[in-house]
Amino acid sequence: MSTTILSVRDGMVLGAALSNLEIEFIDGVNGKDVPDKALPLGLEQKRLPDAVVGSWRAHLNAIQENLTTALILEDDADWDVRIRDQLRDFALSSTTLTQPLVGASGTGTKYADQSFPRPLKDSPATVQELSFGKLPATTAPKTSPYGDNWDVIWAGHCGMHFPFAHGEIIPKGRVVQTDQIVPQKQHLWTLSEPDDLKEQYPDHTRVVHHVQDGICSLAYAVTQKGARQLLYELGLKDANAAFDVQLRWFCEGTGRPTRGRHHCLTMQPPLFGIHLSAGAKSANSDISDHGEGYQEEATKVVRWSVRMNAEALIEDRTDFVDQWPDVVEE
Protein backbone atom coordinates (compact mmCIF):
# COMPACT_ATOMS: atom_id res chain seq x y z
CA MET A 1 0.00 0.00 0.00
CA SER A 2 1.31 3.41 -0.96
CA THR A 3 2.32 5.44 2.07
CA THR A 4 2.07 8.78 0.28
CA ILE A 5 -1.14 8.75 -1.80
CA LEU A 6 -4.04 8.92 0.66
CA SER A 7 -6.66 8.68 -2.10
CA VAL A 8 -5.35 5.20 -2.91
CA ARG A 9 -5.98 4.07 0.66
CA ASP A 10 -9.40 5.76 0.67
CA GLY A 11 -10.36 3.91 -2.51
CA MET A 12 -9.42 0.55 -1.03
CA VAL A 13 -11.25 1.27 2.24
CA LEU A 14 -14.43 2.25 0.41
CA GLY A 15 -14.31 -0.66 -2.05
CA ALA A 16 -13.84 -3.16 0.76
CA ALA A 17 -16.62 -1.64 2.86
CA LEU A 18 -19.05 -1.70 -0.06
CA SER A 19 -18.23 -5.38 -0.60
CA ASN A 20 -18.54 -6.28 3.11
CA LEU A 21 -14.86 -7.19 3.23
CA GLU A 22 -12.49 -6.52 6.11
CA ILE A 23 -8.98 -5.48 5.12
CA GLU A 24 -5.76 -4.74 6.96
CA PHE A 25 -3.22 -2.35 5.48
CA ILE A 26 0.46 -3.17 5.16
CA ASP A 27 2.45 -0.03 4.35
CA GLY A 28 4.55 0.09 1.23
CA VAL A 29 8.32 0.16 1.50
CA ASN A 30 10.65 2.70 -0.06
CA GLY A 31 13.40 0.62 -1.62
CA LYS A 32 15.95 3.29 -0.72
CA ASP A 33 15.39 2.37 2.94
CA VAL A 34 16.41 -1.27 2.35
CA PRO A 35 20.22 -1.50 2.68
CA ASP A 36 22.27 -3.94 0.63
CA LYS A 37 23.10 -5.97 3.72
CA ALA A 38 19.36 -6.68 4.17
CA LEU A 39 19.12 -8.19 0.67
CA PRO A 40 19.94 -11.83 -0.09
CA LEU A 41 22.31 -11.06 -2.97
CA GLY A 42 24.20 -13.79 -4.79
CA LEU A 43 27.87 -13.67 -5.74
CA GLU A 44 28.56 -10.68 -8.02
CA GLN A 45 24.82 -9.97 -8.18
CA LYS A 46 23.82 -6.35 -8.69
CA ARG A 47 21.15 -4.66 -6.61
CA LEU A 48 17.76 -4.34 -8.30
CA PRO A 49 16.18 -0.87 -8.79
CA ASP A 50 14.85 0.67 -5.58
CA ALA A 51 11.21 0.49 -6.71
CA VAL A 52 11.56 -3.26 -7.36
CA VAL A 53 13.30 -3.79 -4.01
CA GLY A 54 10.57 -1.86 -2.17
CA SER A 55 7.79 -3.88 -3.79
CA TRP A 56 9.57 -7.17 -3.01
CA ARG A 57 10.06 -6.19 0.64
CA ALA A 58 6.46 -4.99 1.05
CA HIS A 59 5.06 -8.28 -0.26
CA LEU A 60 7.29 -10.25 2.11
CA ASN A 61 6.05 -8.10 4.99
CA ALA A 62 2.44 -8.83 4.00
CA ILE A 63 2.82 -12.61 3.89
CA GLN A 64 4.37 -12.71 7.37
CA GLU A 65 0.93 -12.42 8.98
CA ASN A 66 0.29 -15.75 10.74
CA LEU A 67 -3.13 -16.54 9.24
CA THR A 68 -4.62 -19.82 8.03
CA THR A 69 -5.27 -18.17 4.66
CA ALA A 70 -4.85 -14.58 3.50
CA LEU A 71 -5.73 -12.61 0.36
CA ILE A 72 -3.11 -10.00 -0.50
CA LEU A 73 -4.10 -7.11 -2.77
CA GLU A 74 -1.96 -4.41 -4.31
CA ASP A 75 -3.40 -0.93 -3.87
CA ASP A 76 -4.65 -0.57 -7.46
CA ALA A 77 -6.76 -3.74 -7.35
CA ASP A 78 -10.46 -3.59 -8.21
CA TRP A 79 -13.16 -6.24 -8.43
CA ASP A 80 -16.70 -6.83 -9.60
CA VAL A 81 -19.77 -6.05 -7.51
CA ARG A 82 -20.52 -9.79 -7.82
CA ILE A 83 -17.18 -10.92 -6.34
CA ARG A 84 -18.79 -13.25 -3.79
CA ASP A 85 -20.59 -15.16 -6.54
CA GLN A 86 -17.32 -15.36 -8.45
CA LEU A 87 -15.40 -16.68 -5.44
CA ARG A 88 -18.08 -19.33 -4.85
CA ASP A 89 -17.75 -20.51 -8.45
CA PHE A 90 -13.97 -20.49 -8.20
CA ALA A 91 -14.15 -22.62 -5.04
CA LEU A 92 -16.17 -25.24 -6.93
CA SER A 93 -13.58 -25.23 -9.71
CA SER A 94 -10.49 -25.29 -7.50
CA THR A 95 -11.75 -28.16 -5.38
CA THR A 96 -12.54 -30.10 -8.55
CA LEU A 97 -8.92 -29.76 -9.66
CA THR A 98 -7.24 -30.50 -6.33
CA GLN A 99 -9.56 -32.50 -4.03
CA PRO A 100 -9.77 -36.32 -4.21
CA LEU A 101 -12.83 -37.77 -5.93
CA VAL A 102 -15.53 -39.15 -3.68
CA GLY A 103 -15.03 -42.89 -3.36
CA ALA A 104 -11.57 -42.86 -4.96
CA SER A 105 -9.57 -45.97 -4.07
CA GLY A 106 -5.88 -46.19 -3.36
CA THR A 107 -5.13 -47.79 -6.72
CA GLY A 108 -7.64 -46.04 -8.99
CA THR A 109 -7.82 -42.50 -10.33
CA LYS A 110 -7.78 -40.27 -7.27
CA TYR A 111 -8.39 -36.85 -8.87
CA ALA A 112 -10.65 -35.57 -11.64
CA ASP A 113 -7.52 -34.04 -13.18
CA GLN A 114 -5.44 -37.12 -13.88
CA SER A 115 -2.28 -34.99 -14.17
CA PHE A 116 -2.58 -33.80 -10.55
CA PRO A 117 -0.55 -33.52 -8.37
CA ARG A 118 2.09 -34.00 -11.07
CA PRO A 119 1.87 -35.24 -14.66
CA LEU A 120 2.93 -38.87 -15.01
CA LYS A 121 4.02 -40.83 -18.05
CA ASP A 122 0.56 -42.39 -18.26
CA SER A 123 -1.29 -39.08 -17.79
CA PRO A 124 -3.69 -38.17 -20.62
CA ALA A 125 -1.85 -36.77 -23.66
CA THR A 126 -4.62 -34.24 -24.26
CA VAL A 127 -5.69 -31.49 -21.87
CA GLN A 128 -8.52 -32.51 -19.56
CA GLU A 129 -11.32 -29.98 -19.81
CA LEU A 130 -13.90 -30.28 -17.05
CA SER A 131 -17.22 -28.54 -17.64
CA PHE A 132 -18.32 -26.28 -14.79
CA GLY A 133 -21.88 -27.48 -15.32
CA LYS A 134 -20.93 -31.15 -14.85
CA LEU A 135 -18.36 -31.20 -12.09
CA PRO A 136 -17.65 -34.55 -10.40
CA ALA A 137 -18.18 -35.06 -6.68
CA THR A 138 -15.03 -34.46 -4.64
CA THR A 139 -14.30 -34.82 -0.94
CA ALA A 140 -15.16 -31.80 1.20
CA PRO A 141 -12.09 -29.69 2.07
CA LYS A 142 -11.13 -29.30 5.73
CA THR A 143 -8.94 -26.18 5.78
CA SER A 144 -10.27 -23.85 3.08
CA PRO A 145 -13.35 -23.63 0.84
CA TYR A 146 -10.91 -23.59 -2.09
CA GLY A 147 -9.40 -26.96 -1.19
CA ASP A 148 -6.70 -28.48 0.98
CA ASN A 149 -4.00 -28.91 -1.66
CA TRP A 150 -2.93 -25.46 -2.82
CA ASP A 151 -0.22 -22.99 -1.82
CA VAL A 152 -1.11 -19.88 -3.87
CA ILE A 153 -4.21 -18.69 -5.72
CA TRP A 154 -3.11 -16.02 -8.21
CA ALA A 155 -6.43 -14.18 -8.55
CA GLY A 156 -5.26 -10.87 -10.04
CA HIS A 157 -2.68 -10.64 -12.81
CA CYS A 158 -1.74 -8.89 -16.06
CA GLY A 159 -1.36 -12.09 -18.05
CA MET A 160 -1.21 -15.85 -17.77
CA HIS A 161 -0.81 -18.88 -20.02
CA PHE A 162 -2.41 -22.28 -19.81
CA PRO A 163 0.14 -24.89 -18.66
CA PHE A 164 2.41 -25.78 -21.56
CA ALA A 165 1.66 -29.14 -23.16
CA HIS A 166 5.32 -30.20 -23.03
CA GLY A 167 5.73 -29.39 -19.33
CA GLU A 168 6.47 -32.20 -16.90
CA ILE A 169 5.80 -30.38 -13.62
CA ILE A 170 2.57 -28.38 -13.81
CA PRO A 171 -0.80 -30.22 -13.88
CA LYS A 172 -2.73 -29.66 -17.11
CA GLY A 173 -6.40 -29.90 -16.06
CA ARG A 174 -8.86 -27.03 -16.55
CA VAL A 175 -12.37 -26.17 -15.47
CA VAL A 176 -14.23 -24.30 -18.22
CA GLN A 177 -17.22 -22.13 -17.32
CA THR A 178 -19.62 -20.04 -19.39
CA ASP A 179 -19.81 -16.87 -17.32
CA GLN A 180 -21.72 -13.75 -18.37
CA ILE A 181 -19.66 -11.69 -15.90
CA VAL A 182 -16.69 -12.16 -18.26
CA PRO A 183 -16.50 -9.42 -20.93
CA GLN A 184 -16.64 -10.30 -24.61
CA LYS A 185 -13.27 -11.14 -26.12
CA GLN A 186 -12.75 -7.73 -27.73
CA HIS A 187 -12.79 -6.20 -24.22
CA LEU A 188 -10.27 -8.60 -22.68
CA TRP A 189 -6.75 -7.39 -21.93
CA THR A 190 -3.50 -9.20 -21.22
CA LEU A 191 0.24 -8.75 -21.54
CA SER A 192 0.64 -12.43 -22.45
CA GLU A 193 1.14 -13.31 -26.08
CA PRO A 194 -0.44 -15.29 -27.55
CA ASP A 195 -3.69 -14.72 -25.69
CA ASP A 196 -4.63 -18.31 -24.90
CA LEU A 197 -8.15 -17.54 -23.69
CA LYS A 198 -9.10 -15.50 -26.76
CA GLU A 199 -7.64 -18.02 -29.17
CA GLN A 200 -9.12 -21.16 -27.65
CA TYR A 201 -12.54 -20.23 -26.23
CA PRO A 202 -15.69 -18.27 -27.17
CA ASP A 203 -17.02 -15.10 -25.55
CA HIS A 204 -17.94 -15.16 -21.87
CA THR A 205 -15.64 -18.03 -20.92
CA ARG A 206 -13.70 -18.29 -17.69
CA VAL A 207 -11.08 -21.02 -17.25
CA VAL A 208 -9.58 -22.12 -13.92
CA HIS A 209 -6.19 -23.82 -14.20
CA HIS A 210 -2.69 -24.06 -12.71
CA VAL A 211 -0.29 -21.12 -13.00
CA GLN A 212 2.02 -20.75 -15.99
CA ASP A 213 3.93 -17.56 -16.85
CA GLY A 214 2.05 -15.23 -14.51
CA ILE A 215 2.65 -11.48 -14.79
CA CYS A 216 1.89 -8.90 -12.04
CA SER A 217 1.13 -9.84 -8.44
CA LEU A 218 -2.04 -7.74 -8.27
CA ALA A 219 -3.96 -10.18 -6.04
CA TYR A 220 -3.06 -13.56 -4.62
CA ALA A 221 -4.13 -15.77 -1.74
CA VAL A 222 -1.77 -17.89 0.34
CA THR A 223 -2.23 -20.67 2.84
CA GLN A 224 -0.24 -20.59 6.05
CA LYS A 225 2.04 -23.28 4.66
CA GLY A 226 2.30 -21.43 1.35
CA ALA A 227 3.22 -18.19 3.12
CA ARG A 228 6.03 -19.91 5.00
CA GLN A 229 7.28 -21.46 1.78
CA LEU A 230 7.18 -18.06 0.08
CA LEU A 231 9.19 -16.48 2.88
CA TYR A 232 11.84 -19.15 2.48
CA GLU A 233 11.97 -19.26 -1.31
CA LEU A 234 11.59 -15.51 -2.00
CA GLY A 235 12.93 -14.01 1.22
CA LEU A 236 16.06 -16.06 1.83
CA LYS A 237 17.18 -16.93 -1.69
CA ASP A 238 18.77 -14.47 -4.13
CA ALA A 239 16.74 -11.29 -4.63
CA ASN A 240 17.48 -11.30 -8.35
CA ALA A 241 14.10 -10.54 -9.93
CA ALA A 242 10.89 -8.62 -9.31
CA PHE A 243 8.42 -10.17 -6.86
CA ASP A 244 5.96 -11.32 -9.53
CA VAL A 245 8.74 -13.05 -11.48
CA GLN A 246 9.87 -14.84 -8.33
CA LEU A 247 6.25 -15.79 -7.60
CA ARG A 248 6.07 -17.32 -11.07
CA TRP A 249 9.24 -19.31 -10.37
CA PHE A 250 7.76 -20.41 -7.03
CA CYS A 251 4.69 -21.78 -8.81
CA GLU A 252 6.54 -23.41 -11.71
CA GLY A 253 9.52 -24.89 -9.90
CA THR A 254 11.93 -22.78 -11.94
CA GLY A 255 14.20 -19.78 -11.35
CA ARG A 256 17.79 -18.99 -10.53
CA PRO A 257 18.13 -20.63 -8.04
CA THR A 258 15.02 -22.78 -8.34
CA ARG A 259 12.20 -21.81 -6.00
CA GLY A 260 10.91 -25.31 -5.29
CA ARG A 261 7.69 -26.70 -6.68
CA HIS A 262 4.30 -25.66 -5.38
CA HIS A 263 0.61 -25.88 -6.23
CA CYS A 264 -0.68 -22.57 -7.59
CA LEU A 265 -4.10 -22.01 -9.11
CA THR A 266 -5.35 -19.12 -11.23
CA MET A 267 -8.08 -18.15 -13.65
CA GLN A 268 -8.47 -16.39 -16.99
CA PRO A 269 -9.60 -13.70 -17.02
CA PRO A 270 -8.57 -12.79 -13.46
CA LEU A 271 -11.13 -11.95 -10.77
CA PHE A 272 -9.23 -8.81 -9.77
CA GLY A 273 -8.32 -6.16 -12.34
CA ILE A 274 -6.01 -3.16 -12.39
CA HIS A 275 -7.82 0.09 -11.64
CA LEU A 276 -6.52 3.09 -13.56
CA SER A 277 -7.40 6.42 -12.00
CA ALA A 278 -8.20 9.37 -14.21
CA GLY A 279 -5.08 11.46 -14.72
CA ALA A 280 -1.50 11.10 -15.85
CA LYS A 281 -0.50 7.65 -17.15
CA SER A 282 2.91 8.09 -15.55
CA ALA A 283 1.27 7.78 -12.10
CA ASN A 284 0.22 4.16 -12.73
CA SER A 285 3.42 2.56 -11.47
CA ASP A 286 6.70 3.30 -9.74
CA ILE A 287 8.28 0.20 -11.30
CA SER A 288 7.43 0.22 -15.01
CA ASP A 289 6.92 2.97 -17.60
CA HIS A 290 3.26 3.47 -18.53
CA GLY A 291 3.91 6.29 -20.97
CA GLU A 292 2.85 9.90 -21.06
CA GLY A 293 -0.48 11.61 -21.52
CA TYR A 294 -3.91 11.49 -19.87
CA GLN A 295 -6.13 8.48 -19.25
CA GLU A 296 -9.80 8.08 -18.35
CA GLU A 297 -10.79 6.08 -15.28
CA ALA A 298 -11.15 2.38 -16.02
CA THR A 299 -10.57 -1.10 -14.61
CA LYS A 300 -9.18 -3.86 -16.79
CA VAL A 301 -11.51 -6.84 -17.50
CA VAL A 302 -13.98 -6.00 -14.69
CA ARG A 303 -17.53 -5.23 -15.84
CA TRP A 304 -19.32 -3.92 -12.75
CA SER A 305 -16.36 -2.28 -11.03
CA VAL A 306 -16.84 -1.68 -7.30
CA ARG A 307 -14.78 1.50 -7.46
CA MET A 308 -16.65 2.89 -10.45
CA ASN A 309 -20.05 1.94 -9.01
CA ALA A 310 -19.38 3.27 -5.52
CA GLU A 311 -22.10 5.91 -5.71
CA ALA A 312 -24.75 3.38 -6.75
CA LEU A 313 -23.70 0.97 -3.99
CA ILE A 314 -23.76 3.71 -1.35
CA GLU A 315 -27.30 4.66 -2.43
CA ASP A 316 -28.43 0.99 -2.55
CA ARG A 317 -29.10 1.24 -6.27
CA THR A 318 -28.67 -1.60 -8.73
CA ASP A 319 -28.28 0.41 -11.95
CA PHE A 320 -24.60 -0.45 -12.17
CA VAL A 321 -22.36 0.94 -14.89
CA ASP A 322 -21.08 -1.84 -17.15
CA GLN A 323 -17.61 -0.80 -18.35
CA TRP A 324 -17.50 -3.47 -21.02
CA PRO A 325 -21.05 -4.02 -22.34
CA ASP A 326 -21.70 -6.66 -24.96
CA VAL A 327 -21.57 -5.46 -28.54
CA VAL A 328 -24.27 -7.01 -30.71
CA GLU A 329 -23.22 -7.36 -34.34
CA GLU A 330 -25.92 -6.42 -36.82
Phi, psi and omega in degrees: 000131178300137179265358185243336183257098185293330180296331177295313178298317180300319180297320178292317179301313182294314180300318179294316181298319181289343178256007182057042177247142174259129181233153175237133183271136170245118184297146173293167182238131173281118183303334179296337181273359179259106183288159180305323183291346177267000181255134174282087184261134178284175180301126179060020179276136179273150178293139176286162177304150185303321180297322178291318179298316180298317178297314179303313183293321181295320178295319178297322177298320183293320185278001177279351178296130187274074181244155178298313172218153179213142173254123183251124182242136168283161193285354176255018179283146176219162183210169184279150175307331183265030186300325181294321175296320180295318180293325176298314179296320179297321179300319178297321180288315184294321178292328176298322183280337190234347179267146177298148176293147175297129178081007181294136180267171181292337183253344182271189177292121186270329184237152176298322173273106186288354176264003178262140006277349177207136180303136177248170181300329181263013175293154180305138180288331180262158180292133176276115176257121179254125182284131180301330181281351182223052183284140178286160178284129178237162181293144181293133178290155183253334187251337185203143177297345181266002178118169181257355191237048176223155178251320181222139167245112183269092191264349177221121184208172178257358181171150182201150172249158167289150179308134183294140184299328184275355183291147182247004184246315189272129176301149189258348187297152179222149167249125186249125184233134168278119190221111182291348176287339179284130177296159173301161188299328181292345179263353181286155182218139177201155172268353183276132176233132357288164178275097185303316184297313180298320186284333189252346187224157179282179177306153173060042177244133171242137182236127175259132185202182177274153187292136171212122174060044179292146178231132178075126179261056185295319181206131177205146176254149178227146168278170177299316178296318179297321179297318179294322177294320178298317179300321179289309187287324184256339182264333184250344176266171188311128175275075189244015178199163178299159185302316183294327177293318178294326176296320175300313178300319179302318182284328187265348185074033181237194176110175180229097355287169181299148183254034178076193178223127187219163182265113182234128179250156179206184177210153173234130349291166181292160177279335180245130181246165179279125177268127178253115179285151176296134180141204184290133178297330183296343181276358185292329186205146172268350186260312184242158182275120179256012176086183181251172177101185185253147177230149173279158177294137179194161172231128182296133170055013178250124185280299180261077183299131176297316182296318185276353176244022183301316182298316179297318180294320179298323183269010179058034176266163178237011178274068187286145176282124177265110181297326188233067182293153178297142176253119181266120180282133180271000000 
